[in-house]
């Protein structure tokens, strides 16, 4: 592009600055997603009542499965991992002096729970070709 072409384009932009674009009477194209704009006649306002409801089609999602309960040793390990530090923190905040044996027991529960959870991790993937991604 030469400098005179560029100057001409800039002059055209400056000359047309502020002019309004004439739009035709045709409606804008409808979006591809039917939820964004329902099939309405031109000029009809979009209201919540005009949108389709998927529940009217009869689809009701199934109830989620119950939350699985951990095995008792794993539950004790998780309680040690989170419960012991919370008990120690509560004792420090409230300025309650715990016996030394109880403090060492809480620390041992924390370390033991962490060690149990790490040792009980599976060593191999569930599926040899599995890369860990889940949908």
Buried (B, 14 or more C-beta within 10 A) or exposed (E): EEEEEEEEEEEEEEEEEEEEEEEEEEEEEEEEEEEEBEEEEEEEEEEEEEEEEEEEEEEEEEEEEEEEEEEEEBEBBBBBBEBBBEBBEEBEEEEEEBEEEEBEEBBEBBEBBBEBBEEEEEEEEEEEEEEEEEE
